[in-house]
Amino acid sequence: MKLAILGAGNIANMMAEAARGTEGVTLYAVASRSLERARAFAEKWGFEKAYGSYEEMVNDANVDLVYVATPHSHHYQHMKLCLAHGKHVLCEKAFTRNAKEAREILQEAEEKKLLVTEAIWTRYMPSRKMISDLLAEGVIGKPSALSANLGYVISDKERIKEPALAGGALLDVGVYTLNFAAMVFGTDIVGTSSSAVLSDKGVDMQNGITLTYRDGSMASLYSSALAQSDRRGVIIGDKGYMEIQNINNCEQISVYGLDRRCTAVYPVPEQVNGYEYELIACRDAIAEGRIECPEMPHAETIRIMEQMDALRREWGVIYPGEE
């Protein structure tokens, strides 16, 4: 599978590192709005081609999969560009600015029988299945609540502070807490309460979200662009609790009994950097002629986008150009 990266920013480096260590993936092309920057990136990681425009790269017939690594605000137009040229797409989270854009992209992908999937890496990691399997085994009994947080000191970043770039904590880091809750408790949400602190430009800098599920389970979620959090996830049950060290890239799973003593520790498999699992999923899906990855179904991408749309409406966060 010949990989092309659209955008040569920081996150593109992470994908390039992962691709270099993934079987069946060739580092083929990179495109930036600056040819000089694209050439420097290509030389650093060993890509065969460097392009000074996105249009040139997607016109290259040898490209199999395009990884979209641009700001949230540009995902929609860049995925449209890829699809128009018959390219499979792996798009960085958040998938689009809103659910309307997500539906349009996924409908076009379905019509053209092209793979499009969201690069929410926690969905593809082995740790995701490990957590699910441990819960199914009943190691903490019946789970009834969870908490998850994710925060970084990133409020000065352009992608965070600018409404025109679909900024804010929710789409950048809060999306991980929502996915964490979904992976544990599913989708049957009957109640949502939330609050957010907005910047002077009108995007959320930190937020708190409480979800209530039909079976009585609850999820308490926090995300921030203002402060560094411990990134911990805790799932509590009637026989103990489970602690996930770093919900953004699980480093270890620890299980505790009712006496709060640790009963088991589960290390996660060694990895290149975690991004390789998305590439493996795309490689296999393309080989099998599938247009979505089971790790992150299209329906889940849309549902999470709808969830974030509703939260932003409640907070009064509207991006330029949104209806």
C-alpha positions as CSV (number, residue, x, y, z in Angstrom):
1,M,0.0,0.0,0.0
2,K,1.5,3.3,-1.1
3,L,0.9,5.9,1.5
4,A,0.6,9.6,0.8
5,I,0.4,12.3,3.5
6,L,-1.5,15.5,2.9
7,G,0.0,18.1,5.2
8,A,3.5,18.1,6.6
9,G,2.9,19.3,10.2
10,N,3.7,17.7,13.6
11,I,1.1,14.9,13.4
12,A,2.3,13.9,10.0
13,N,5.7,13.1,11.5
14,M,4.0,10.6,13.8
15,M,2.3,8.9,10.9
16,A,5.5,8.8,8.9
17,E,7.3,7.2,11.8
18,A,4.6,4.6,12.2
19,A,4.5,3.9,8.4
20,R,8.2,3.3,8.3
21,G,7.8,0.4,10.7
22,T,4.6,-1.1,9.3
23,E,4.7,-4.2,7.0
24,G,3.1,-3.7,3.6
25,V,3.2,0.1,3.7
26,T,5.4,2.1,1.4
27,L,6.3,5.7,2.2
28,Y,5.4,7.1,-1.2
29,A,4.4,10.8,-1.2
30,V,4.0,13.9,0.9
31,A,2.4,17.2,0.0
32,S,2.6,20.6,1.6
33,R,1.6,24.1,0.4
34,S,5.4,24.7,0.4
35,L,7.4,22.5,-1.9
36,E,10.5,23.2,0.2
37,R,8.7,21.9,3.3
38,A,7.5,18.8,1.5
39,R,11.0,18.0,0.2
40,A,12.5,18.4,3.7
41,F,9.8,16.1,5.1
42,A,10.3,13.5,2.4
43,E,14.0,13.5,2.9
44,K,13.7,13.2,6.7
45,W,11.4,10.1,6.5
46,G,12.4,8.6,3.1
47,F,9.3,9.3,1.0
48,E,9.8,8.8,-2.7
49,K,7.8,11.9,-3.9
50,A,7.4,15.5,-2.6
51,Y,4.7,17.8,-3.9
52,G,4.2,21.5,-3.4
53,S,0.4,21.3,-3.7
54,Y,-2.2,18.8,-2.6
55,E,-3.8,18.7,-6.1
56,E,-0.6,17.5,-7.6
57,M,-0.3,14.7,-5.1
58,V,-3.8,13.3,-5.5
59,N,-3.3,13.3,-9.3
60,D,-0.5,10.8,-8.8
61,A,-2.0,7.5,-10.0
62,N,0.4,5.5,-7.8
63,V,-1.1,6.8,-4.5
64,D,-3.3,4.2,-2.7
65,L,-4.1,5.8,0.6
66,V,-4.1,9.5,1.6
67,Y,-3.6,10.4,5.3
68,V,-5.2,13.8,5.9
69,A,-3.2,15.7,8.5
70,T,-4.5,19.2,8.2
71,P,-6.5,21.2,10.7
72,H,-10.1,20.2,11.5
73,S,-11.5,23.0,9.5
74,H,-9.9,21.7,6.3
75,H,-10.7,18.0,6.6
76,Y,-13.9,18.2,4.6
77,Q,-12.4,19.9,1.6
78,H,-9.3,17.8,1.6
79,M,-11.3,14.6,1.8
80,K,-13.5,15.8,-1.1
81,L,-10.3,16.4,-3.1
82,C,-9.1,12.9,-2.4
83,L,-12.4,11.3,-3.2
84,A,-12.7,13.3,-6.5
85,H,-9.4,11.7,-7.6
86,G,-10.4,8.2,-6.5
87,K,-8.2,7.9,-3.4
88,H,-8.8,6.0,-0.2
89,V,-8.7,8.2,2.9
90,L,-7.5,8.0,6.5
91,C,-8.5,11.3,8.0
92,E,-7.2,12.6,11.4
93,K,-9.8,13.3,14.1
94,A,-12.0,15.1,14.5
95,F,-13.3,13.8,11.2
96,T,-14.9,17.0,10.1
97,R,-16.2,20.2,11.8
98,N,-19.7,18.8,12.1
99,A,-22.0,15.8,11.3
100,K,-23.4,17.4,8.1
101,E,-20.0,17.4,6.6
102,A,-19.3,13.9,7.8
103,R,-22.4,12.5,6.2
104,E,-21.6,14.1,2.9
105,I,-18.1,12.7,2.8
106,L,-19.2,9.2,3.8
107,Q,-22.0,9.1,1.3
108,E,-19.7,10.1,-1.5
109,A,-17.2,7.4,-0.4
110,E,-19.9,4.8,-0.4
111,E,-21.0,5.9,-3.9
112,K,-17.5,5.7,-5.2
113,K,-16.7,2.5,-3.2
114,L,-13.7,4.1,-1.6
115,L,-12.4,3.4,1.9
116,V,-12.7,6.4,4.2
117,T,-12.0,6.1,7.9
118,E,-11.4,8.3,10.9
119,A,-7.9,8.2,12.5
120,I,-9.1,8.1,16.1
121,W,-6.2,5.9,17.1
122,T,-7.6,4.6,20.4
123,R,-10.2,2.7,18.4
124,Y,-7.6,0.6,16.5
125,M,-5.1,-0.2,19.4
126,P,-4.9,-3.6,20.9
127,S,-5.6,-2.0,24.3
128,R,-9.1,-1.3,23.2
129,K,-9.9,-5.0,22.8
130,M,-8.0,-5.8,26.0
131,I,-10.2,-3.5,28.0
132,S,-13.4,-4.9,26.4
133,D,-12.3,-8.5,27.0
134,L,-11.4,-7.8,30.7
135,L,-14.8,-6.2,31.3
136,A,-16.6,-9.1,29.5
137,E,-14.7,-11.5,31.8
138,G,-16.2,-9.7,34.8
139,V,-12.9,-8.7,36.5
140,I,-14.6,-5.8,38.1
141,G,-18.1,-7.2,38.2
142,K,-20.8,-5.2,36.6
143,P,-19.5,-1.7,35.6
144,S,-21.8,1.2,36.5
145,A,-19.7,4.3,36.0
146,L,-16.5,5.7,34.5
147,S,-14.4,8.9,34.6
148,A,-12.0,10.0,31.9
149,N,-9.9,13.1,31.4
150,L,-7.5,14.5,28.8
151,G,-5.8,17.9,29.1
152,Y,-2.8,19.5,27.6
153,V,-1.4,23.1,27.8
154,I,-2.2,23.9,24.2
155,S,-4.4,27.0,24.3
156,D,-1.7,29.0,22.4
157,K,-1.8,26.7,19.4
158,E,-3.5,28.1,16.3
159,R,-5.5,25.0,15.7
160,I,-7.0,25.4,19.2
161,K,-7.6,29.1,19.6
162,E,-8.9,30.0,16.2
163,P,-12.6,29.5,15.4
164,A,-11.8,29.5,11.7
165,L,-9.7,26.3,12.3
166,A,-12.6,24.7,14.2
167,G,-10.7,25.2,17.4
168,G,-11.4,24.3,21.0
169,A,-10.7,21.5,23.4
170,L,-13.7,19.4,22.4
171,L,-12.8,18.5,18.8
172,D,-9.1,18.2,19.6
173,V,-9.0,16.2,22.9
174,G,-12.6,15.9,24.2
175,V,-13.3,13.6,21.2
176,Y,-11.1,11.0,22.9
177,T,-13.1,11.1,26.2
178,L,-16.3,10.6,24.2
179,N,-14.9,7.7,22.4
180,F,-13.6,6.2,25.6
181,A,-17.1,6.3,27.1
182,A,-18.6,4.8,23.9
183,M,-16.1,1.9,23.9
184,V,-17.1,1.0,27.4
185,F,-20.8,1.8,27.7
186,G,-22.0,2.0,24.1
187,T,-24.4,4.4,22.5
188,D,-27.8,4.2,24.4
189,I,-27.5,7.6,26.1
190,V,-30.6,9.0,27.7
191,G,-29.2,12.1,29.3
192,T,-26.4,14.6,28.8
193,S,-25.4,17.5,30.9
194,S,-22.4,19.7,30.3
195,S,-20.6,23.0,30.8
196,A,-17.7,24.7,29.1
197,V,-15.4,27.7,29.6
198,L,-15.1,29.7,26.4
199,S,-12.2,31.8,25.2
200,D,-12.6,35.5,24.1
201,K,-12.8,34.1,20.6
202,G,-15.7,31.9,21.4
203,V,-14.2,28.4,21.4
204,D,-14.2,26.0,24.4
205,M,-11.0,25.9,26.4
206,Q,-12.2,23.3,28.9
207,N,-15.3,21.3,29.4
208,G,-17.1,18.8,31.6
209,I,-19.6,16.3,30.3
210,T,-21.8,13.8,32.1
211,L,-23.6,11.1,30.2
212,T,-26.3,8.9,31.6
213,Y,-27.2,5.6,29.9
214,R,-30.5,3.7,29.7
215,D,-29.1,0.9,32.0
216,G,-28.3,3.5,34.7
217,S,-24.5,3.7,33.9
218,M,-22.9,7.1,34.0
219,A,-19.8,8.6,32.4
220,S,-18.0,11.8,33.7
221,L,-15.7,13.3,31.2
222,Y,-13.3,16.3,31.3
223,S,-11.1,17.8,28.6
224,S,-8.9,20.9,28.6
225,A,-6.6,23.0,26.4
226,L,-5.5,25.0,29.5
227,A,-3.9,22.4,31.8
228,Q,-2.0,19.1,31.9
229,S,-4.2,16.3,33.2
230,D,-3.2,12.8,34.3
231,R,-5.1,11.4,31.3
232,R,-6.5,8.6,33.4
233,G,-9.6,6.6,32.8
234,V,-11.3,4.7,35.7
235,I,-14.1,2.2,35.2
236,I,-15.9,1.2,38.4
237,G,-17.9,-2.0,39.1
238,D,-19.5,-3.9,41.9
239,K,-16.4,-6.1,42.4
240,G,-13.7,-3.5,42.0
241,Y,-12.4,-1.0,39.5
242,M,-10.1,-0.7,36.5
243,E,-7.6,2.0,35.9
244,I,-6.4,2.9,32.4
245,Q,-3.2,4.8,32.4
246,N,-3.5,7.4,29.6
247,I,-6.8,7.1,27.7
248,N,-5.0,8.8,24.7
249,N,-2.6,5.9,24.2
250,C,-3.0,3.3,26.9
251,E,0.2,2.4,28.6
252,Q,-1.1,0.0,31.2
253,I,-4.3,-1.5,32.6
254,S,-4.6,-2.1,36.4
255,V,-7.4,-3.9,38.2
256,Y,-8.3,-3.4,41.8
257,G,-10.5,-5.3,44.1
258,L,-13.1,-4.1,46.7
259,D,-10.2,-3.6,49.2
260,R,-8.6,-1.2,46.7
261,R,-5.6,-3.5,46.4
262,C,-4.2,-4.1,42.9
263,T,-5.0,-7.6,41.8
264,A,-3.6,-7.6,38.3
265,V,-1.6,-5.4,35.9
266,Y,-1.8,-5.8,32.1
267,P,0.9,-4.3,30.0
268,V,0.0,-3.4,26.5
269,P,2.0,-4.7,23.5
270,E,5.1,-2.8,22.4
271,Q,4.4,-0.4,19.5
272,V,6.1,1.9,17.0
273,N,4.1,4.9,18.3
274,G,0.5,3.7,18.1
275,Y,-0.4,5.1,14.7
276,E,0.6,1.9,12.9
277,Y,-2.7,0.2,13.9
278,E,-4.7,2.6,11.8
279,L,-2.4,1.8,8.8
280,I,-2.8,-1.9,9.4
281,A,-6.6,-1.6,9.5
282,C,-6.6,0.5,6.3
283,R,-4.2,-1.9,4.5
284,D,-6.3,-4.9,5.3
285,A,-9.6,-3.1,4.4
286,I,-8.3,-2.0,1.0
287,A,-7.0,-5.5,0.3
288,E,-10.4,-6.9,1.1
289,G,-12.4,-4.3,-0.8
290,R,-14.1,-2.8,2.2
291,I,-15.1,0.9,2.4
292,E,-15.0,1.2,6.2
293,C,-12.9,-0.2,9.1
294,P,-14.8,-2.3,11.7
295,E,-12.7,-0.6,14.4
296,M,-14.3,2.8,13.6
297,P,-17.6,2.2,11.7
298,H,-19.0,5.1,9.7
299,A,-22.1,5.1,11.9
300,E,-19.9,5.8,15.0
301,T,-18.1,8.6,13.3
302,I,-21.4,10.3,12.5
303,R,-22.8,9.6,15.9
304,I,-19.8,11.2,17.7
305,M,-19.9,14.2,15.4
306,E,-23.6,14.6,16.2
307,Q,-22.8,14.4,19.9
308,M,-20.2,17.1,19.6
309,D,-22.5,19.3,17.5
310,A,-25.1,19.1,20.2
311,L,-22.6,20.0,22.9
312,R,-21.3,23.0,20.9
313,R,-24.8,24.2,20.3
314,E,-25.4,24.1,24.1
315,W,-22.2,26.1,24.7
316,G,-22.8,28.5,21.8
317,V,-19.7,27.5,19.9
318,I,-20.3,28.1,16.2
319,Y,-17.5,28.0,13.6
320,P,-17.4,30.5,10.7
321,G,-19.4,29.3,7.8
322,E,-21.6,26.8,9.7
323,E,-25.3,27.1,9.2
